[in-house]
């Protein structure tokens, strides 16, 4: 089952990358009729990227300068990346990366993102990999281009490389006052040489100390379009003769369609009905009509239901179905050191606790959407996915066509948060478009998004640990069932450790979420560290510091505690007010948070009043965007910590609406003190995920300080305070 | 039931024949090609579909198109004046009061309504006024700052 995937993909694969094949399964008979139609895709639906005339064939071979960028004779530089912009700021950051190395201003660069006909495969936009992988790839490409253009100029002038300078998109020779722009060189006969050149792995990039564009807060290049409504999100794409689609969904998970009468929909004016086994959908000139058509035939459908567990028994279900040996997280991510059994036996005190993590949904503001258009056996799809290349292969596979006949375009899209790694909506739109013989736009409803999109995995986490006579942890035994292995390894120095991740039989379709299971693992670990501190009679900050050797983790924790005045405030709060802290590391970055909560025991509510979070991810490339990401992580983290939880029963989600499923609102946003620790001496790591992992445990710890009640689940259910 | 509906849209008289049960959101997006107004939930809970009807923010996903007969509808595309952005639009840009930007049109138009009613809202009045608009990226703080800045810029005049 495990494919050979690059490291960046492995990070996201976890236990739980959702499986789409089942849901987009075609009937065999249909597949036979889809023929391979030969190679060579003529791009008939196109972005207006005009490549220079002089561009040689083959100059866009993978790994070449030409695959990464193109210099226009008008001085505009087009840079290409397979990454998507999903609100996280990759468009600004990758533009900065290219501008830095090319020595041009960001305005001179146009970034073409995630169009599989035009851009290199930079992998899925996931795992905080844009900063550590794609930014360097773009920088290497841009630096190679700059150096080759400089060589061209030097050859012309017959001068040494050391005697020229590159600035503002031109090569200058100060000794003679000569100057030639990139644009002028782009018109030269031998420019093809530049595009055909392979980008060396070891090309020198600009050191942090000399950064002029990176390290500054470059704003979103398309911000004007975002505030005027001019930007076209995937759900806004319109094609000539386009229809709008709607899919018939089963009434419950696992239900199969035994019979349906399509005649009423087929008789409706302008409606196309497509049926292929369990797949039934309609396309019509308006989404209103498409929905009416689906409604009309839904009444005639008979379904065979399948048994399905309920969220009430979720934790026991996951535990009962846990499979040993499914860990896949050995080595640094798990495994064992020392002898846990012996150490537990000899410990002066042993604690054992179990934590429960509920299913949650990403609930991005833009539900998944796709527009599919067929032209002479070629397929173009505009869609909102973090994984353009995965969607590309999924489409080629689903329709049995060659990869060269598929084009996937991802316009800058509505948020994803790890929830848009798949291409189900693209496949559905393409099925309808094929049946209709016209382009089809398909957008999932909010309810479909809540029910049929994959979920952040639920989990059960069991921890036992032993303290020695000095109050130091000598044994640590951590088991995560189902939610995943991200950040499962404790960053604390403990001699005897055992860490394992066990797969289970998940009742819901599950997949990635911002920072994956690091939130769950850190919630359980950081809650339990407080429990251990209490058992040792120690202060939670001092207890942690006594177990930390990593200087970066120590730095964020100490800085957060100091800024928040944690030690001064702890134990000195009014009734039902408490402070808590937590820290953690994942994806090469470090975070610590201190929070203040107030609780209302009568109502069973928890109010997070203040958060101080300190984050460090090496050299900061765009400070304001990074700050935005940290703010976003904290606020999104509040939802998973306090209110978000998918409830299900008999194969139905009971709260598939923003009315019932509560996400953080304006009134929930606490006072924020965010501090970014810049480390220009360290490589830059991504910052869009890890800042989420400290917030939930810090809240649970603050609730404990306020009430003496330890709540061991996510969301942290305030109802437990009523009983206490 | 198809009916002919007339209203003013972004300052221009508009007339179209549509099924009058259809919601304004979809008529704007599908029939009038104004895709700046977004679908977020279709139930009025998220605010992404907010437009101004007679200068007041409403949820276009819950407003049958027949309800705007003879009224003045302004969408995000109509908020700028001859290319000059509204102070709220400028403030959202300057404060980076968005990440993905999908909730932004609804946020800006809801804030417009808030400032109409209360030109100099306090911090907590802004929170209250914006509370029924959802943002999943977590730009809330910056949105509040942008509204404060716009309020100052507009000096109580909208």
Interface residues (C-beta under 8 A of the other chain):
Chain A: X86 X87 X88 X89 X219 X220 X223 X224 X226 X227 X228 X229 X230 X231 X232 X233 X235 X236 X238 X244 X286 X287 X288 X362 X363 X364 X365 X366 X367 X412 X413 X414 X415 X417 X443 X445 X446 X624 X625 X628 X631 X632 X633 X634 X635 X636 X657 X658 X659 X663 X664 X665 X666 X667 X669 X672
Chain B: X19 X21 X22 X23 X26 X29 X30 X31 X33 X34 X35 X36 X37 X38 X39 X40 X41 X42 X43 X45 X46 X48 X75 X76 X77 X79 X80 X85 X89 X92 X93 X96 X98 X99 X100 X101 X102 X103 X104 X105 X108 X126 X127 X128 X130 X131 X132 X133 X134 X135 X136 X137 X138 X139 X140 X141 X142 X143 X144
